[in-house]
Amino acid sequence: MNKEDIKKVVLAYSGGLDTSIIIPWLKENYNDCEVIAVSGNVGQADELEGLEEKAKKTGASKLYILDLTDEYVDDFIIPTMKAGAIYEDYLLGTATARPVIAKGLVEVAKKEGADAICHGCTGKGNDQVRFELAIKHFAPNMHIIAPWREWTIKSREEEIDYAEAHDIPLKISRETNYSKDKNLWHLSHEGLDLEDTGNEPTYEKEGFLEMGVSPLQAPDEPTYIELEFEQGAPVSFNGEKMSAKDIILKLNEVGGANGIGLLDIVENRLVGMKCRGVYETPGGTILYRAHEYLESITLDKMVLHKKQELAITYAEVLYNGQWFTPLREALQAFVDKTQERVNGKVRLKLYKGNIIKAGVWSPNTLYSEEIATFGESDYNQKDAEGFINLWGLPIKVQAIVDGKE
């Protein structure tokens, strides 16, 4: 599509540095096109305050704020957690949010009759792939504008220069110019001093962490919590029934207060480079650990091991932006089948960044104290002799053959 044919653009708008300058840039470079800003609320809370005024002041004709929080949790976070999907220790906080936001962008673009969808992702990152693959799924012929792949701006410092030249207000300074992504599941930090892998993150510095505290600043007394699950999904916190979203919010509070869920990682991006980031995922880290604990007594060995193998594939598919694919759906069908018996209650002790197991119960438990006990039981230990002879037969035969040689 030619630039002159683009009259109306839907912009994925966060109000951060990138998207703040994109509105005037689009109007300057795309024939003063109409820009409709769309912000997907996935739990970034205070970041949404004053967004409409800011968007309009910088040139947008209107702003949509889509409440995607329940859909995000129920249709993206919980399925991913059930799968046990982890990408190189990363709990996929950004990767899970992009598909649901992109879905919302397409819905607005169709409603408004937009000619294009624009995003502020850089050409170095994973999010450009996640957004665009999801857009292609819902609107295969929609034109996509990615300013970072077009404009002459080369750095975040030059972005700030552009913003200052266009009187665009920013909440950051050159000294606090971390690249951040926040939602109800996590907060990521990239850039500045973190680009040097020799620098320790400033966890104790005021203002660096937003979802919790450093383990060094956590209480000296442990906090006990209980979570209940039905078919792999959380249904209650400390005995109180509530939605999965509300449980995550509660876990964020208690986990953050106890210094849970900090991750400093150099990850392998889809585009080929390694990148360092610091993640805060207090509630998510607790939820994953509790779910894993419950699965240890409710899944049989072969199912558990195969699920752990496929969790790696699931995580890669999600990380690489392929949520809306037949493979992810097939993996989800396997995961959902495994979760039918993942019912029960888990107790955990939180202490200075640690999650300590403190008890697990399930009506579907496969653990039998009567069989596993070191005391007297009906288990016939002599049965092990025949089992070992058969299990070790290939080793015995190989040794005999080698001996003959």
N, C-alpha and C positions, 0 to 999 in steps of 0.2 A: 504494500500500500504506500502510495506517495504521501509525503508530508502534507501537501496542500489538501489532501482528501480527508485528513484527520481534523474533525471539527470538535469532537467531544472525547475527553479522556477520563477514565476512572483511575484514580491514583490510590495505591495502598499507602495510607497515611498514618504515621505514628506520632508526628510532631517532633521527632528527633532531628538531628542535624541533617541527615541525608534528605528525608522527605520534606523538610522545611524549605530547603532551597530549590527543590525540584519544581514546586508550583510556579514560581516566577520563571524558572528556566524553561519549563514547558511552554509558557505563554510567549517567551522571547523566541523560542526556536521552532514552535509549531503553530505559527500564524495566529497568535493570540487565541488559541483554542480554549474552549470551556473546560475547566478542570473540576471534577467532582471528587472530593476527598472521601475515602472510606477507611474507617478505623475499626478493626475487628477487636472487640473486647474479649480477651482471653484471660482476664484477671490481672491486668497491669495496673489496676486501681488508680492511684493518684496521677499517673501519666496521662489520664484522659481529661483531667481538669483543665478548663480553659482552651480545649482543643478547637472547638468550633470557632471561637473568636479569632484564634491564631490562624486557622486555615483560611477563613474569609479575608482576614487582613492582608494575607500574603497572596491573595488572588483567586482562591477557590470560590466557585459559585455556591456550593453547599457542602455540608459534611454529614455523612451517615456514620453513626456509631452502632455497630451491630453487636448485640449481646450474644456472644457465642460460647459463654462459659460452660453451660450445661452440656451443649453438644460437644465441646472440646473434651470435657472430662469423660462423658459417657461413651462417646463414639471413637475417641482417639487415645486418651490417656489410659483408661481402664483396659481396653483390649491389648495395648502395648505392655502394660504391667502384667496382665495375665500370661502373656507370652514369655515374660522374663527377659524381654529384649533389652540388651545393654550393648552400646557400641563403644568398645575400648574404655570401659568404666563409666561412660557418659550415659545419663538416663534420658537423653533424647528430648529435652525440654523444648528446644527450638524446632527440631524436626517434626514433632507431633503437632505443633501449632500451625505450621505453614499450610498444610492441606486444608484445614477448616477455614482459615482466613482466605485462601485463594478461592474456595467454593463460594464464600460470601461476596468476594469481588466480582465473580462472574454473574452472580444473581443480580447485583446492582447494575452491572454493565448492560445486561439484557433488559432490565427494567427501564434504564435511562436511554437505551439505544446508542450506547457509546461505540465509537469507532476503534478504540484501543484501550488496553489496560497497561498501566505503568507501575513499576516497582523501583525501590531504591537500593536493591541489592548490588553489591560490587561484583565485578567480573572475576574476583578471586575466591568468592565464597560458595557455600553449598546452597544458600537460600534462593539464589537465582534459579537453580535447577528445580528446587522443590516447588516454588511458585509456578514456574512456567510449565512443568509437567502436569500439575493439577489443573492449570488453566486449559491446557491442551485437552485434558480429559473431558471437561465440561463445555468448552467452546473451542473446538479444534481449529477453527478458522479465524479466531480473534487475533488481531494484531497486538504485539507486545512491545512496549518501549522500555528500554533499560538504559537510563541516562549514563550510568557509569561506563557503559560500553560505547558511548557516543561523545560525551563532552570532553573538554580539554583539562578539566580539573583532575589533579593527580594525587591529592592527599586530603586528609581531614583538615589540615591546616589551611589549605586553599579553599576548602568548603567554608570554613569560618570566615575567611577573607570575603568570600562571595556574600555570605549572610550579612556581614557588617556593612558591605557596600550597598546592600538592598534593604537595610534597616529591618532585618528579620531578627526578632528576639530569640535568644537561646538560653537554655537552662544550664549550659555547661560553659567551662572556660578552657583555655588551651592546656591548663594544668590538670583538669579533671576530665579530659576528653577521652575517656574509655569508650569503646564501642560496647554497648550493652543491649541485651534483649531480656525483657521481663514479662512473665505471665504468672498465673497462679501455681504453676508447677516448679518454676526455677527462675534464676537470674544468672545471666552470663556476663563475664567481664573479659574484654580483649583489648590489646593495644597498649600504648605508653610503655611503662617499665616492664610490663608482662611480656613484651616482645623479646626481651633478653632472658633466656632460660636460666641464667645464673642468678636472677633476682628472685628473692623470696617474696611471695605475696604479702601485702601489708594488712593482714587480717585484723590486727589490733588497732590500726589507724582509724580514727573516728570518721565515719562516712563511707568507708570502703564497702563493708558488708551492709546489706539492706534487709535481708530476710532473717538474720540471726546474728549471733556473736561468735567470736573465736572460742574454741574449747578452753583456752586459758581464762576467758572471762565468764565461763558458764558457772552455774551454782556448784557448791561443794557437796550438795546432797543429791542423790539420784532421784529421778522421776519415773514412776511406774505408769504404764499405760496398757490398756487392753483393746484389741481390735477383733471384731467378729466378721467372718466372711461367709457368703453364700455363693456357691458355684464360682469361686475365685474372686468375687467382687466384694469390696468392703461394704458392710451394711450398718455397723455401729461402732461408736467410739466410747470407751469407758462405760459400756452398758446402755448408752443412749442411741436409739435408732436415728439415722440421718442419711442424707444423700451422700454419694461419693464425693461430690464437690465440697460439701461442708466438712466431711471427714478430712479431706486434704488440707483445707484451710485450718482446721484444728491442729493437724499434725505439723503444719508449717509453724504455728505459734509455739507449740511445745518443743518441736525439734529445733527451731531456730534458737530458742532460749537456752537449749542445752548444747549448742555448738555442733549440731548434727548436719551432715550433708555437704561438707565442703570438698571440692575436688579441684585439684591442680593437674591439668593434663596437657600433653602434647599429642594432638590427635591427627590422624591421617584424613585430610579432606578429600572429598570426591574429585576435586579438580587436580589432585596430585601432590599438593604441597603439605607439609606438616605445619600445624598452627597451634599455638599455645593459648589456653583459656582457663579461667577460673570460674567454676560453677557453684552456685548455691542451690541445693535441692533438698531442703530439710524434710518436708513431708513425704516427698517421693522416695527418698532413701529409706525412711522408716517403713513405708508401705511395701516396697520391694522386699525388704528383709523379713517382714511379717508374713508376707505371702509365700516366700521361699521356705520359711520355717514350717508353715502349715502344709505345704506340698511334701515336705520330707516325711510326713507320716500318712499322707493320703494317696500318693501316687506310687504305683509299683515300679520296680527298678528299671524295667525296659522302657516304660513310658517316660519316666523321669529323665533317663539318659538321652533318649531320642529328642525329647522336648528341649533339653539343654543344647543339643546340637543345632536344632532348628531355630532356637532363639538367636543364634549368631546370624543366620540367614535373614530372619525377620528384622533384626536390627539394621543390617546392611541395606535391605530393601527400603526401610523407612528412612534411614539416614540419607540414602541416595535419591530421595524424592519420588519413590515408586509406590506410594500408598495406594493409589487408585489403579491397581493392576490385578490380573487374575492370580498371580503368584501370591500376593499379599492376602487375597481373599481365601485362597486355598490353605495357606498357613494358618489363617484365623480359624478356619473350620476345624483343623486339627487341634488348635489350642482350645477352642470352645468345648470340644469333646473331652479333652483331658480335665477340664475344670468342673465337670459334673459332680465329682466327689470331693472337691476342695471346699469343704464346709467345716466350720469350727471356730475356735477362739484362740487367740495368741496373746500372751503377756510378754512385754518387753521392759527392760530397765534402761533408761537413757542417762548417760553420765559423761559429761565433758567430751563430747564428740563420739562416744561409743554407744553402740546398740547391743545390749546384752540380753540373751535369751533368758526368759524367766518362767516359761511354761507354755504348753500347747495342748489343746484338746480337740477331738473331732469325733462325731458319731460314725464317721467313715474311716477311722484310723486303721491302718494295716500293721501298726506296731502292737505286738503281743508281749506284755511283760511276762506272762506265763511261759512263753516259748523262749524268750531271750534271756531269762534270769540265770544267774550263776548258781542259784539254789536248785532244789529238786524240782523236776518237771517231767512231763511225759515225752519229751524229746529223746529219741533213741540215738545216742551218740555213736553207736556202732555202725549206724547207716552211713556215716561219713567215710568209712573204709572203702566200701564199694564205689562210692562216688569219686573218691580221689583216684582210685585205680583206673577208672574209666576216663576221668578228666585228664589224667597224666599219661594215658596210653601213648599219644603221639610223641611225647617227650621221651618216653621209655624206648619206643621203637627207634627213634632217631639216634639215641645214645647207643643202642645195640649195633645199628648200621655203622655209625662212626667208629665204634670199637673194632668192628671187623676190618675196616679200612686200615 
